[in-house]
Amino acid sequence: MHPNTRACVAYVAVRLISQKSGGAIYDYSKSGYINIDGSISSATVDVYDYDRRCHFGGSGSSGKFDLYDYGGRHHVELKLNGAKFEGYDYGAKCFFSGDVNGSNVSFYDYGASRYFDFSL
């Protein structure tokens, strides 16, 4: 999974689950912030990845979102269940899962076979 796609998914998940706002997410694997901002609701996601200069978003209902990564030109499926999330990245052809605890995200990327941590 592309690192910025992963960061966008983590950003959307933490915003939806925690109901917190923020204009960047900290990626511990890169030891730095990735600037992502935009509007997020239970029905629509429209954020902008300033690092890649592209949009990331889509629509959803009942905690299931069909998102599109305009930087990678592919769909991303995201499902929320309480503080947990899971989905599929059609660009990298891999699953992912994770959980949100306050402003923190623990993200497992099955394509990379490892965990990644983020903080809003």
N, C-alpha and C positions, 0 to 999 in steps of 0.2 A: 504494500500500500504506500502511495506517495506520502511523504511526511506532512505536506500541507493539507492533503485530503484528510489524513488522520487528525490533524489539528482542527480542521473545520468541523468534522464529525464530533470531536470532543467538545468543541465550543458550543455547537448546537445542542448537544445532549445536556451539558451542564446548565446552559441557559434555560432549556425547557424543564428540566427536572428541579433545579434549585430556585427557579424564578428570579435569578439575579441577573444584573446587567453588567456589561464590561466591554471595553473596546479592544481587548487583546487577551490572548491566552498564553500562559507560560508553559513552554515545552521543556521539561527537565532533560530530555535526551539531547537537546540543542543548547541548553543552558541560556535560553533567551526567549523573549516574547515574539509572538507572531501576531501582527496587527490584523484583526478580523472584527468587523462591526456591521450592524444592520438591524433589521426588525425580525423578531421571532414571536410567533403566537402558536396556539394549539392547532391552527389550521394552515399557516404559511410560514415559510422560512425564506428570507431574502437578505443574505449577508454578503459582504465583500471581503475577499482575501487581498489585502494591500500588498503583501509580499509577492504574490503571483499576478496581481492586477486583474483579478477575475471574480465573477460572481459564483456563489454557491447557494443553491436553494431549491425550493419546490413546495409541494403542498402535502397535507396529510389530514388524517382524522383518526380518532380513537387510539392515539399514540403510535400510528404507523405513518411513516413519511416516505414519499418517493422524491428523492433529491437529485439534483444534477450538478456535477462538478464541471463548470465551464472551462476551468484550466486544464483538466484532464480529458474533457469531452466524453464523459461517461456518467451513468446513473449510479446512485448509492441508495440502498434501502436501509432505513433506520426504524427500529421498533423499540418503544419505551415500555418498561414494566416496573412501575414504582421507581426505585433509585437505580435500577439496572437498565441496560440497553444492549441491543445486539443488531447485527445487520450484515449486509453483503455489499462489497465494493466490486462493481461490474468491470471496472477498469483493470484492477489488479487480480480479479477473479479469486477473491478470498473473503472469508467471513471475518467478523470482528465482534467483540463483546466488551462490556465494561460495566463499571458502576460509579456513581457519583456520591460523594460524601461532602456536603456543604459546597465549597468552591473547588474541591479537588476531584479529579477524574483519574481512575485507574483503567487503562485501555489495553485490551489484549488483541494484538494483530496476528491472526492465524497465518497470514502470508509470511510475516517476519518471524513467527514462532517466539514472540516475546512480549513482555509488558512495556507500556509507555505511560508515564505520568504527566499530568497537566494540572494547571491551576488557573482559575479565572481571576 
